[in-house]
């Protein structure tokens, strides 16, 4: 608080308070208003169970964690494939295997109840679209309108890829 007081004192004479009559400088419509910011308190941090991932996940700008309907989810590869995990308390529960590939880097884009997942693996990249089944299993599973993985053609030498959804509607013949 001391720096704010010294700043205020630099603009207000010592024998006047901030609420005193305006001085010459204030006649021109300028005023200095200083207010205290709200106090901030440290939030608690809860350690989560580690997921043994078969790929490094921190180097590329891909979204791997997302929230849907108050539940946290992630897409990560492990030794048996690439999975959708659900956070249950402090533990990650594997709920749906997307592919048997263990070498992909996932990028997830959530649109409504659909999770579009780019499985980046260089020139062998694929796209999965999953839909949340809020039933007793509470998991994301392959979207019924496109349950298969779609191959994505990328040039050789591409280091990473991310996913974005365009909101424009494209109709046949420009209609």
N, C-alpha and C positions, 0 to 999 in steps of 0.2 A: 504494500500500500504506500510505502514511502516514496517511490518514484512518481506516483500519481500526485501526491501532495506537493512535491517539489515542482512538478510541471504546473500545477495549479497556481502555486505561489509565484511562479515566473510571470504569469499573466494577470494576477490579481495583486494589488498592492497590499503590503503587510498590515496597514492600518484599516483596510476595508475587507469585508467578507465577500464571498461570491454573490451574496444576495443584496449587497449594498447598491446604492444608486449607480447607474452606468457612468463610466468615465468617458473621456473624450473618444477613445478608440471604439467604444460601444455605440456611440451616436451614429456611426456609419452602418449599423445593422449587423455587426459581428459580435458573436458571443462564444465563449468557450464553455462547453458543457462537458463535465466529466462525471461518469457514473461507474460504479463498481460492477464488475462482471459477477455472475453467479458463481458460487463455490462449486468446484468439481471434486467428486470423490472417486477413488479407484473402484472400478468394478471388480467383481471376483473373477478369477480365472479357474476353469475346471479342466484338468488334464483329460485328454481323450485317449482311448485305446489306439495303439499304433496299427496302421495297415501295412503289411509287408508288400510293398509295390515292387514290381519287376522292372520299373522304369523310373528315371529321375523325373520329378514333377515340378521343380521350381525354376527352371531356366527359360521357359517359353510362356508367352502371354495367353495361355489357354485357361478357360474357366472349367474347373473340375468339381467345384462344390456349388450346390444350389439349394434353395429352399422352396418347398411346395407344400401348401396347406399346413403350415406350422411345423413341418418336419424337414430336417436337413438330410441331404443326399449327396453322394459323390460317385464319380465313375473313375475307377482305377484298375490297372492290370495287376494280376498276381501270377503265381506260378501255373495256374490252371486256365487262364484266359483273362478277359477284361469284363469286369463286373460293375453293376450298379449296387452301391451299398447304401443302407439306411442307418442313420444315427439313432440308436435306441439307448437313451440315457447317456453313457459315456463310451459305449461300444458300437463299432461299425458292424452291421449285419449284412453279409452278402445276400442280395435278394433276386438278382437276375443276371445270368451270364449273357453278355451281348455277343461275344466272339471268343473263339479259342486262342486267338492271337494274344501273346503276352508282351508284344513289343510296340504297342500303339501309345500315342499321346492323345488323350481325349480333350475335346472342347465341347461344352454343353451350352445350348441355348434353349431356354424354357419359353414356350409360347402357349399360354393357357394350361391345359393339362397334358400337353405334348412336350417331351424332351427330345430335341434334335441333338444327336451326338455325332460329332465328327471324330472318326477314329483315324488320326493322322499316322501314317506309316510310309512316308515318302510317296513313291509312285503307286503303292498298293493301298492307298487310303480308301476308307469307306464311310458311308453315312448310315446311321441307324435312327429310326424314329420310334420312340417309346411313349406309351400312354399310361398314366397312373390308373391303377386298379385299386380303388379305395376300399375294396372288400376286405374279407378277413385276412388275406395275405398282405395287404397294404404294400404294394410294390409297383414299380414301373415294368411293363412288359411290352413286347413288340406290338406296334400299332396295327390294328386289324386291316386298315386300308393299304398298308405297305409293310408287311411283316419281315420281308427279307432285307438284308444289307444291300445298299446301293454302292457300286464301285464309283469312285471319284477319280477322274483323270487329272493328275498334277504333273508338271514338268519335272524332269530329273534336276537335282540340285536345289530344289526348294527345301529350306531348312525347317519351316514350320507352316502351319495353316490354322486359321481361326474361322469360326462360323458366325454368320450374321443372317438374319431373316429380313427380307424386304417386305414392307407392308403393302406394297402396291398390288392390286389385283390385275392379273393378265387374263384377258378373255380371247377366245379364238377369233381370228380375222379382225382383231382390233375393235370388235363390237362392244 
